[in-house]
Amino acid sequence: MQKEIQNYIGDFSLDYTNAAIFGKMQLQVNKYLILVVNSQCVGQLLGHEIYLIKQLVFYPLSESEVIHKNDQVYIDMIKSIVCDDSSYYSLTYNLTHSLQLKKNRNRFAINHKYLEDIENKTYVINGCVQIYNNATLTFCQIVRRECLRQGRRFTQRGCDQQGNCTNYTEIEDVYQINKSTYSFVQVRGSLPFKWSQVPYLNPKPSIQIDGNSDNNIELCNAHLFTQISYYREMFILNLIDRKGKQQKLGNYFQQILESFQRREIQYFWFDFHQERANLNKLVDEISSVLEQYGYYQIANQNTKLISEQKGVFRVNCMSCIDRTNVVQYLISKFILEEIIQDAGLEDSLESIHKKIWINSGNQLSKLYSGTNSLKNDYIKYGKQTKCGMIIDATLSTKRYFLNHFNDYHIQNSIDLTLGLWDMNDSRFHNYKFENSLQKCLLIFFLLMLVFNFLNLGILSPALSFLVLNYFPQVYQVRSILTQ
């Protein structure tokens, strides 16, 4: 690695201890060699050190050794995505691989497009890696986000024209106990057809199903056929509401699945909010499938195959963060209990298992919505507490402002980093939009003050939204979002 880097940059001063080549990227003016120059070791898996990226350096591959001023804004955008404590690599292990699955894994590498002519390829994943060790075992959780359609909460929903779903994520729990290594994989991702939610001031935007039914059936089929080719069998667990706006989306998805007659696909619609007081009911419903799918196990210093995982659970809610994380934790907990029993382990992993799932849930939520995950109480205590309700309300309010002010530029930065964005396209970073939105919020709060002054009490928010719709700034926001 050191020799290849020196071939590009000569005697450039660099600590090569954990240095890696992120790739080569053409920006608006110049092409750059991107180097990982600062990282933090988060632990070891199977003897391989795993690092969290802390700093990138862009080295111009041109006669000038100075970064062109027109490229600086794009460099800052890329750094904001890669250096936000969510990108990981190993110099000796391919983190895109699960223990069982090794093929078609470049979709999890955020830099794979930039490594074409790099000899020593280091694949970088975006997500979360946590490692816990004690005297008897190692527990490692690897969260890999697919790089085909990442995005922010309301700027990216559904799937693209190839059936790639928004924020499709694979979560692998790896346990090293005694002389055996166990692996269990789950996935999550947006509903696999064309749909959207445009957040013009409404905290719960209306749901729009886009495109025609024939096209959406094709997209869903393309997505599911691809997943079957990866995981063999799939159990789709849909957690959205069976009433209100979400019911329309769930009914539409169910109709699409009825046209997809494959024994490899099973489907269950579980209304999380309706059944949240008895989530163990869900585990009971799916336990037989969990036992059928099983987990991957190798022994004798990873040379002897004991068992393979025969299928995967695909879990979704609306944003695939809050409800999804609680249910995937419960699924993981069920499998962990099976593994502990198989290994004859007497130690309890309950507290560390909860902690790791809360941490990874928070990380995925930050990447998609900008805040920690809601509903963490269900993992901590098995129910929602009053304190948890207050925390969730605070986080929901924060999300509301972030989704309106920050997400459009962040979406640009994500797409640029993944090689999916035309630098001349500024739809998601529209200063006219941001200015209009700021005016809308200012008008809304002024209207709230007026109606409160008139002692209208709880009617104030509703009246404020109603009157706000007559202001021209609202039409500007809507027209830009629906372009």
PALO-92422 format. One record per residue (C-alpha): y, x, z; residue in three letters; residue number from 1. Coordinates in nm, 4 decimals. Layout:
REM residues N
Y:X:Z:ala:NUM
...
END
This chain:
REM residues 483
0.0000:0.0000:0.0000:met:1
0.2453:0.2763:0.0973:gln:2
0.1881:0.4630:-0.2298:lys:3
0.2441:0.1510:-0.4403:glu:4
0.5677:0.0703:-0.2571:ile:5
0.6930:0.4266:-0.3051:gln:6
0.6210:0.3997:-0.6773:asn:7
0.8842:0.1244:-0.6881:tyr:8
1.1452:0.2404:-0.4383:ile:9
1.1005:0.6191:-0.4192:gly:10
1.2176:0.7743:-0.0934:asp:11
1.3678:0.4523:0.0424:phe:12
1.3597:0.4774:0.4240:ser:13
1.0922:0.2379:0.5508:leu:14
0.8457:0.2071:0.8367:asp:15
0.5188:0.1520:0.6510:tyr:16
0.3102:0.0590:0.9568:thr:17
0.2835:-0.3108:0.8715:asn:18
0.4855:-0.3157:0.5494:ala:19
0.3654:-0.5365:0.2652:ala:20
0.4757:-0.6378:-0.0827:ile:21
0.5752:-1.0044:-0.0890:phe:22
0.6110:-0.9850:-0.4683:gly:23
0.8520:-0.9487:-0.7584:lys:24
1.1032:-1.2233:-0.8287:met:25
1.3578:-1.2792:-1.1024:gln:26
1.6783:-1.4302:-0.9657:leu:27
1.9842:-1.5364:-1.1627:gln:28
2.0919:-1.1835:-1.2603:val:29
1.8387:-0.9214:-1.1501:asn:30
1.4699:-0.8881:-1.0756:lys:31
1.3800:-0.7769:-0.7235:tyr:32
1.0894:-0.6214:-0.5375:leu:33
1.0560:-0.8161:-0.2112:ile:34
0.9163:-0.6224:0.0842:leu:35
0.8053:-0.7352:0.4273:val:36
0.9648:-0.4707:0.6503:val:37
0.9466:-0.6277:0.9956:asn:38
0.6690:-0.8371:1.1451:ser:39
0.5050:-0.9306:1.4720:gln:40
0.1317:-0.9115:1.5396:cys:41
0.0104:-1.2477:1.6745:val:42
-0.3453:-1.1292:1.7412:gly:43
-0.6771:-1.0490:1.5782:gln:44
-0.9315:-1.2677:1.4000:leu:45
-1.2740:-1.1177:1.3247:leu:46
-1.1206:-0.7750:1.3827:gly:47
-0.8297:-0.8316:1.1405:his:48
-0.4703:-0.8184:1.2656:glu:49
-0.2488:-1.1118:1.1656:ile:50
0.1288:-1.0761:1.1397:tyr:51
0.4263:-1.3116:1.1528:leu:52
0.7012:-1.2201:0.9035:ile:53
1.0353:-1.1411:1.0660:lys:54
1.2336:-0.9673:0.7934:gln:55
1.2368:-0.9280:0.4146:leu:56
1.4200:-0.6685:0.2043:val:57
1.5141:-0.7313:-0.1600:phe:58
1.5132:-0.4109:-0.3661:tyr:59
1.6722:-0.4407:-0.7151:pro:60
1.4413:-0.3358:-0.9991:leu:61
1.7308:-0.2256:-1.2161:ser:62
1.9586:0.0709:-1.2662:glu:63
2.1878:-0.0625:-0.9974:ser:64
2.0586:-0.0346:-0.6422:glu:65
2.3066:-0.2965:-0.5243:val:66
2.2209:-0.6648:-0.4920:ile:67
2.4275:-0.8627:-0.7424:his:68
2.6731:-1.0996:-0.5743:lys:69
2.5457:-1.3963:-0.7803:asn:70
2.1949:-1.3382:-0.6438:asp:71
2.2919:-1.3150:-0.2774:gln:72
2.3002:-1.6912:-0.2160:val:73
1.9440:-1.7229:-0.3523:tyr:74
1.8236:-1.4310:-0.1415:ile:75
1.9659:-1.5996:0.1676:asp:76
1.7903:-1.9248:0.0724:met:77
1.4531:-1.7492:0.0353:ile:78
1.4945:-1.5639:0.3646:lys:79
1.5764:-1.8904:0.5423:ser:80
1.2316:-2.0223:0.4436:ile:81
1.0110:-1.7123:0.4734:val:82
1.1720:-1.5620:0.7859:cys:83
1.1828:-1.8776:1.0014:asp:84
0.8717:-1.7916:1.2078:asp:85
0.6343:-1.9852:0.9838:ser:86
0.5015:-1.7250:0.7362:ser:87
0.1947:-1.5115:0.8114:tyr:88
-0.0112:-1.2392:0.6452:tyr:89
-0.2840:-0.9857:0.7102:ser:90
-0.3225:-0.6504:0.5407:leu:91
-0.7029:-0.6662:0.5628:thr:92
-0.7869:-1.0398:0.5519:tyr:93
-0.6974:-1.3147:0.3043:asn:94
-0.5444:-1.5905:0.5180:leu:95
-0.5646:-1.8418:0.2346:thr:96
-0.9452:-1.8427:0.2797:his:97
-1.1241:-2.0513:0.5358:ser:98
-1.4468:-1.9049:0.6702:leu:99
-1.6465:-2.1417:0.4495:gln:100
-1.4196:-2.1861:0.1467:leu:101
-1.3082:-1.8926:-0.0684:lys:102
-1.2436:-2.0398:-0.4176:lys:103
-0.9221:-2.1978:-0.5556:asn:104
-0.7220:-2.0873:-0.2522:arg:105
-0.4073:-1.9487:-0.4160:asn:106
-0.2523:-2.2908:-0.3674:arg:107
-0.1989:-2.1903:-0.0018:phe:108
-0.0143:-1.8630:-0.0810:ala:109
0.3631:-1.9036:-0.0964:ile:110
0.3942:-1.5760:-0.2886:asn:111
0.1020:-1.5970:-0.5331:his:112
0.3346:-1.6502:-0.8328:lys:113
0.5068:-1.3204:-0.7583:tyr:114
0.1985:-1.0978:-0.7285:leu:115
0.0776:-1.0922:-1.0900:glu:116
0.1211:-0.7190:-1.1523:asp:117
0.0938:-0.6042:-0.7900:ile:118
-0.2128:-0.3885:-0.7265:glu:119
-0.2422:-0.4357:-0.3481:asn:120
-0.1978:-0.8101:-0.3148:lys:121
-0.1041:-0.9502:0.0257:thr:122
-0.1192:-1.3282:0.0369:tyr:123
0.1335:-1.4998:0.2626:val:124
0.0672:-1.8452:0.4063:ile:125
0.3259:-2.0879:0.5404:asn:126
0.2365:-2.2836:0.8527:gly:127
0.1191:-2.1592:1.1909:cys:128
-0.1340:-1.9141:1.3345:val:129
-0.2215:-1.9120:1.7049:gln:130
-0.4823:-1.6944:1.8736:ile:131
-0.6195:-1.7226:2.2267:tyr:132
-0.8607:-1.4727:2.3825:asn:133
-1.0476:-1.4464:2.7089:asn:134
-1.3540:-1.2573:2.8239:ala:135
-1.6025:-1.4958:2.6623:thr:136
-1.4386:-1.6317:2.3463:leu:137
-1.1635:-1.6268:2.0857:thr:138
-0.9940:-1.9454:1.9655:phe:139
-0.7817:-1.9162:1.6513:cys:140
-0.6081:-2.2027:1.4749:gln:141
-0.4806:-2.1408:1.1205:ile:142
-0.2491:-2.3992:0.9646:val:143
-0.2134:-2.3523:0.5883:arg:144
0.0436:-2.5569:0.3971:arg:145
-0.0304:-2.6084:0.0291:glu:146
0.2491:-2.4674:-0.1856:cys:147
0.2326:-2.7099:-0.4782:leu:148
0.4628:-2.9746:-0.3276:arg:149
0.6262:-2.8804:-0.0007:gln:150
0.9368:-3.0587:0.1110:gly:151
1.1539:-3.2250:0.3671:arg:152
1.0927:-3.5681:0.5062:arg:153
1.2884:-3.8059:0.2804:phe:154
1.3508:-3.5766:-0.0160:thr:155
0.9773:-3.5458:-0.0840:gln:156
0.7170:-3.8225:-0.0564:arg:157
0.3956:-3.9168:-0.2375:gly:158
0.2653:-3.6883:-0.5104:cys:159
0.3803:-3.5224:-0.8326:asp:160
0.2586:-3.5957:-1.1854:gln:161
-0.0479:-3.3744:-1.1332:gln:162
-0.1574:-3.5526:-0.8163:gly:163
-0.0382:-3.2770:-0.5805:asn:164
0.0601:-3.4435:-0.2520:cys:165
0.3660:-3.3706:-0.0444:thr:166
0.3052:-3.1389:0.2518:asn:167
-0.0681:-3.1178:0.2005:tyr:168
-0.1957:-2.9065:0.4880:thr:169
-0.5296:-2.7596:0.5900:glu:170
-0.5937:-2.6928:0.9593:ile:171
-0.8821:-2.4664:1.0532:glu:172
-1.0059:-2.4194:1.4101:asp:173
-1.2081:-2.0982:1.4481:val:174
-1.4103:-2.0189:1.7613:tyr:175
-1.5887:-1.6891:1.8318:gln:176
-1.8350:-1.7517:2.1152:ile:177
-2.1068:-1.5056:2.2135:asn:178
-2.2545:-1.3858:1.8809:lys:179
-2.1618:-1.6948:1.6784:ser:180
-1.8484:-1.7925:1.4859:thr:181
-1.7638:-2.1584:1.4289:tyr:182
-1.5111:-2.3130:1.1910:ser:183
-1.3899:-2.6714:1.1516:phe:184
-1.1399:-2.7831:0.8844:val:185
-0.9218:-3.0957:0.8564:gln:186
-0.6508:-3.1832:0.6038:val:187
-0.3429:-3.4036:0.6017:arg:188
-0.1018:-3.5089:0.3282:gly:189
0.1193:-3.7843:0.1949:ser:190
-0.0308:-4.0936:0.0302:leu:191
-0.1432:-3.9757:-0.3179:pro:192
0.0684:-4.1814:-0.5567:phe:193
0.4338:-4.2170:-0.6556:lys:194
0.6480:-4.3586:-0.3744:trp:195
0.9779:-4.2738:-0.2095:ser:196
1.2212:-4.3495:0.0724:gln:197
1.5915:-4.2909:0.0069:val:198
1.7759:-4.2343:0.3391:pro:199
2.1210:-4.3796:0.2766:tyr:200
2.2237:-4.4244:0.6409:leu:201
1.9379:-4.6600:0.7284:asn:202
1.7283:-4.4960:1.0067:pro:203
1.4173:-4.6604:0.8563:lys:204
1.4770:-4.6542:0.4793:pro:205
1.3087:-4.9098:0.2583:ser:206
0.9889:-4.7986:0.0855:ile:207
0.9877:-4.7850:-0.2920:gln:208
0.6639:-4.7692:-0.4906:ile:209
0.7501:-4.5816:-0.8104:asp:210
0.5816:-4.5891:-1.1490:gly:211
0.3248:-4.8395:-1.2696:asn:212
-0.0169:-4.9146:-1.1209:ser:213
-0.2167:-4.7518:-1.4026:asp:214
-0.0305:-4.4239:-1.3619:asn:215
-0.0616:-4.4307:-0.9830:asn:216
-0.4360:-4.4966:-1.0077:ile:217
-0.4672:-4.1922:-1.2364:glu:218
-0.2678:-3.9760:-0.9933:leu:219
-0.4716:-4.0882:-0.6927:cys:220
-0.7960:-4.0303:-0.8823:asn:221
-0.6801:-3.6837:-0.9904:ala:222
-0.5988:-3.5947:-0.6308:his:223
-0.9268:-3.7263:-0.4894:leu:224
-1.1431:-3.5669:-0.7606:phe:225
-0.9771:-3.2340:-0.6810:thr:226
-1.0411:-3.2754:-0.3094:gln:227
-1.4070:-3.3624:-0.3687:ile:228
-1.4430:-3.0439:-0.5717:ser:229
-1.3098:-2.8476:-0.2719:tyr:230
-1.4683:-3.0251:0.0240:tyr:231
-1.7629:-3.2229:-0.1271:arg:232
-1.6994:-3.5387:0.0775:glu:233
-1.3868:-3.6922:0.2281:met:234
-1.3093:-3.9509:0.4949:phe:235
-0.9554:-4.0885:0.4457:ile:236
-0.7990:-4.2041:0.7721:leu:237
-0.4776:-4.4021:0.7185:asn:238
-0.2666:-4.4527:1.0341:leu:239
0.0318:-4.6514:0.9035:ile:240
0.1263:-4.9959:1.0341:asp:241
-0.0459:-5.3138:0.9181:arg:242
0.2845:-5.5007:0.9299:lys:243
0.6415:-5.4703:0.8040:gly:244
0.7458:-5.2196:0.5392:lys:245
0.4451:-4.9948:0.5900:gln:246
0.1940:-5.2743:0.5288:gln:247
0.3069:-5.3029:0.1664:lys:248
0.2343:-4.9327:0.1159:leu:249
-0.1043:-4.9557:0.2885:gly:250
-0.2109:-5.2589:0.0847:asn:251
-0.1145:-5.0798:-0.2368:tyr:252
-0.3152:-4.7704:-0.1406:phe:253
-0.6157:-4.9828:-0.0494:gln:254
-0.6059:-5.1572:-0.3880:gln:255
-0.6000:-4.8209:-0.5645:ile:256
-0.8975:-4.6953:-0.3627:leu:257
-1.0984:-5.0059:-0.4523:glu:258
-1.0933:-4.8867:-0.8140:ser:259
-1.2262:-4.5468:-0.7061:phe:260
-1.5940:-4.6155:-0.6560:gln:261
-1.7386:-4.2844:-0.5347:arg:262
-1.9881:-4.2440:-0.2531:arg:263
-1.8161:-3.9179:-0.1528:glu:264
-1.5042:-4.1097:-0.0421:ile:265
-1.4853:-4.3245:0.2716:gln:266
-1.1709:-4.5042:0.3882:tyr:267
-1.0548:-4.6486:0.7197:phe:268
-0.7144:-4.8033:0.7943:trp:269
-0.6355:-4.7676:1.1654:phe:270
-0.2998:-4.9063:1.2819:asp:271
-0.1984:-4.6364:1.5316:phe:272
0.0913:-4.8298:1.6841:his:273
-0.1167:-5.1440:1.7293:gln:274
-0.4105:-4.9563:1.8862:glu:275
-0.2264:-4.6729:2.0631:arg:276
-0.3385:-4.7927:2.4084:ala:277
-0.7017:-4.7329:2.3145:asn:278
-0.7249:-4.4325:2.0851:leu:279
-1.0776:-4.3614:2.2068:asn:280
-1.1747:-4.6678:2.0052:lys:281
-1.0920:-4.4712:1.6900:leu:282
-1.3054:-4.1738:1.7960:val:283
-1.5964:-4.4118:1.8594:asp:284
-1.5500:-4.5636:1.5111:glu:285
-1.5661:-4.2290:1.3314:ile:286
-1.8003:-4.0313:1.5584:ser:287
-2.1054:-4.0843:1.3369:ser:288
-1.9178:-3.9441:1.0348:val:289
-1.7943:-3.6476:1.2397:leu:290
-2.1528:-3.5703:1.3387:glu:291
-2.2654:-3.6097:0.9767:gln:292
-1.9978:-3.3702:0.8433:tyr:293
-2.0559:-3.1188:1.1220:gly:294
-1.8982:-2.7731:1.1267:tyr:295
-1.9483:-2.4277:0.9769:tyr:296
-2.1403:-2.1729:1.1844:gln:297
-2.2469:-1.8142:1.1238:ile:298
-2.4293:-1.5789:1.3630:ala:299
-2.5675:-1.2255:1.4003:asn:300
-2.2288:-1.0569:1.3461:gln:301
-2.1416:-1.3101:1.0743:asn:302
-2.4426:-1.2288:0.8572:thr:303
-2.6601:-1.5370:0.9161:lys:304
-2.5554:-1.8846:0.8000:leu:305
-2.6512:-2.1518:1.0544:ile:306
-2.4709:-2.4611:0.9204:ser:307
-2.2000:-2.5734:0.6804:glu:308
-1.9302:-2.8389:0.7098:gln:309
-2.0343:-3.1133:0.4679:lys:310
-1.7083:-3.3063:0.4369:gly:311
-1.3481:-3.3220:0.5520:val:312
-1.1269:-3.5741:0.7280:phe:313
-0.8001:-3.6451:0.5444:arg:314
-0.5496:-3.8017:0.7874:val:315
-0.2104:-3.9492:0.7034:asn:316
0.0672:-4.1596:0.8494:cys:317
0.4091:-4.1965:0.6854:met:318
0.5295:-3.8395:0.7360:ser:319
0.1939:-3.6864:0.8378:cys:320
0.3369:-3.5265:1.1505:ile:321
0.3517:-3.7405:1.4673:asp:322
0.0684:-3.9956:1.4579:arg:323
-0.1350:-3.7666:1.2357:thr:324
-0.1162:-3.4788:1.4833:asn:325
-0.2398:-3.6931:1.7725:val:326
-0.5415:-3.8186:1.5772:val:327
-0.6299:-3.4783:1.4329:gln:328
-0.6182:-3.3389:1.7870:tyr:329
-0.8705:-3.6046:1.8954:leu:330
-1.0959:-3.5192:1.5998:ile:331
-1.0715:-3.1489:1.6833:ser:332
-1.1462:-3.2243:2.0492:lys:333
-1.4654:-3.4123:1.9530:phe:334
-1.5881:-3.1172:1.7432:ile:335
-1.4919:-2.8662:2.0140:leu:336
-1.7097:-3.0524:2.2638:glu:337
-1.9994:-3.0333:2.0142:glu:338
-1.9460:-2.6589:1.9698:ile:339
-1.9217:-2.5928:2.3447:ile:340
-2.2491:-2.7772:2.3947:gln:341
-2.4177:-2.5832:2.1120:asp:342
-2.2939:-2.2481:2.2463:ala:343
-2.3883:-2.3294:2.6053:gly:344
-2.0345:-2.2413:2.7155:leu:345
-1.9373:-2.3277:3.0722:glu:346
-1.5655:-2.2510:3.0366:asp:347
-1.3232:-2.5380:2.9766:ser:348
-1.0858:-2.5032:2.6806:leu:349
-0.9099:-2.8359:2.7361:glu:350
-0.5680:-2.7055:2.8459:ser:351
-0.5415:-2.4286:2.5850:ile:352
-0.6735:-2.6649:2.3160:his:353
-0.3984:-2.9162:2.3981:lys:354
-0.1343:-2.6437:2.4055:lys:355
-0.2337:-2.5050:2.0660:ile:356
-0.2357:-2.8499:1.9027:trp:357
0.1049:-2.9369:2.0506:ile:358
0.2482:-2.6051:1.9280:asn:359
0.1136:-2.6420:1.5746:ser:360
0.2230:-3.0067:1.5657:gly:361
0.5739:-2.9038:1.6648:asn:362
0.5767:-2.6313:1.4011:gln:363
0.4689:-2.8637:1.1194:leu:364
0.7185:-3.1245:1.2350:ser:365
1.0035:-2.8702:1.2322:lys:366
0.9131:-2.7671:0.8781:leu:367
0.9126:-3.1282:0.7561:tyr:368
1.1672:-3.3091:0.9739:ser:369
1.3668:-3.0393:1.1548:gly:370
1.2548:-3.1296:1.5104:thr:371
0.9537:-3.1062:1.7357:asn:372
0.6806:-3.3641:1.6925:ser:373
0.7025:-3.7050:1.8562:leu:374
0.4167:-3.8578:2.0565:lys:375
0.3092:-3.5325:2.2208:asn:376
0.2470:-3.7345:2.5370:asp:377
-0.0672:-3.8765:2.3782:tyr:378
-0.2079:-3.5242:2.3605:ile:379
-0.0865:-3.4200:2.7073:lys:380
-0.1688:-3.7339:2.9043:tyr:381
-0.3542:-3.9683:2.6700:gly:382
-0.0665:-4.2195:2.6796:lys:383
0.3092:-4.2475:2.6278:gln:384
0.5242:-4.1880:2.9377:thr:385
0.8797:-4.3100:3.0007:lys:386
1.0041:-3.9523:2.9889:cys:387
0.8213:-3.9047:2.6598:gly:388
0.9859:-4.2165:2.5174:met:389
1.3308:-4.0754:2.5994:ile:390
1.2412:-3.7394:2.4419:ile:391
1.1095:-3.9143:2.1302:asp:392
1.4269:-4.1258:2.1019:ala:393
1.6391:-3.8102:2.1271:thr:394
1.4334:-3.6324:1.8617:leu:395
1.4493:-3.9372:1.6329:ser:396
1.8293:-3.9373:1.6575:thr:397
1.8393:-3.5659:1.5771:lys:398
1.6114:-3.6229:1.2768:arg:399
1.8453:-3.8925:1.1487:tyr:400
2.1375:-3.6494:1.1236:phe:401
1.9294:-3.3564:0.9960:leu:402
1.7704:-3.5716:0.7244:asn:403
2.1156:-3.6717:0.5983:his:404
2.3083:-3.3430:0.6296:phe:405
2.0624:-3.0526:0.6102:asn:406
1.7561:-3.1533:0.4132:asp:407
1.8938:-3.1456:0.0603:tyr:408
1.9900:-2.7795:0.0710:his:409
1.6684:-2.6920:0.2574:ile:410
1.4694:-2.8698:-0.0155:gln:411
1.6390:-2.6469:-0.2720:asn:412
1.5490:-2.3392:-0.0666:ser:413
1.1844:-2.4458:-0.0402:ile:414
1.1533:-2.5119:-0.4137:asp:415
1.3245:-2.1821:-0.4971:leu:416
1.0906:-1.9861:-0.2689:thr:417
0.7846:-2.1502:-0.4231:leu:418
0.9066:-2.0955:-0.7795:gly:419
0.9524:-2.4689:-0.8418:leu:420
1.3310:-2.4899:-0.8719:trp:421
1.5693:-2.4323:-1.1576:asp:422
1.8666:-2.2420:-1.0132:met:423
2.1005:-2.4393:-1.2403:asn:424
1.9846:-2.7727:-1.0907:asp:425
2.1876:-2.8694:-0.7846:ser:426
2.0727:-3.2255:-0.7233:arg:427
1.9617:-3.1577:-0.3662:phe:428
2.2694:-2.9536:-0.2749:his:429
2.5489:-3.1836:-0.3801:asn:430
2.8729:-3.1259:-0.1908:tyr:431
3.0104:-3.4575:-0.3174:lys:432
2.7098:-3.6245:-0.1582:phe:433
2.7535:-3.4444:0.1735:glu:434
3.1253:-3.5246:0.1814:asn:435
3.0623:-3.8933:0.1062:ser:436
2.7915:-3.9094:0.3710:leu:437
3.0182:-3.7571:0.6341:gln:438
3.2806:-4.0212:0.5539:lys:439
3.0195:-4.2968:0.5827:cys:440
2.9156:-4.1801:0.9283:leu:441
3.2777:-4.1494:1.0422:leu:442
3.3528:-4.5035:0.9205:ile:443
3.0399:-4.6324:1.0943:phe:444
3.1402:-4.4880:1.4316:phe:445
3.4969:-4.6172:1.3949:leu:446
3.3579:-4.9645:1.3222:leu:447
3.1349:-4.9353:1.6303:met:448
3.4421:-4.8587:1.8436:leu:449
3.6273:-5.1588:1.7015:val:450
3.3408:-5.4029:1.7587:phe:451
3.2767:-5.2678:2.1082:asn:452
3.6469:-5.3128:2.1841:phe:453
3.6021:-5.6777:2.0786:leu:454
3.3171:-5.7048:2.3345:asn:455
3.0514:-5.7827:2.0732:leu:456
2.7913:-5.5782:2.2624:gly:457
2.4534:-5.5376:2.0962:ile:458
2.5855:-5.6957:1.7755:leu:459
2.8108:-5.3943:1.7157:ser:460
2.5565:-5.1714:1.5325:pro:461
2.4387:-5.4516:1.3027:ala:462
2.7941:-5.5623:1.2201:leu:463
2.8964:-5.2009:1.1612:ser:464
2.6127:-5.1506:0.9088:phe:465
2.7009:-5.4802:0.7415:leu:466
3.0712:-5.3981:0.7010:val:467
2.9948:-5.0376:0.6015:leu:468
2.8132:-5.1586:0.2910:asn:469
3.1465:-5.2734:0.1455:tyr:470
3.2983:-4.9238:0.1518:phe:471
3.2871:-4.7213:-0.1772:pro:472
3.1444:-4.4120:-0.0049:gln:473
2.8125:-4.5945:0.0423:val:474
2.7865:-4.6580:-0.3311:tyr:475
2.8582:-4.2882:-0.4004:gln:476
2.5766:-4.1825:-0.1650:val:477
2.3317:-4.4274:-0.3214:arg:478
2.4203:-4.3356:-0.6783:ser:479
2.3681:-3.9631:-0.6141:ile:480
2.0352:-4.0150:-0.4364:leu:481
1.8978:-4.2409:-0.7089:thr:482
1.9998:-4.0211:-1.0037:gln:483
END
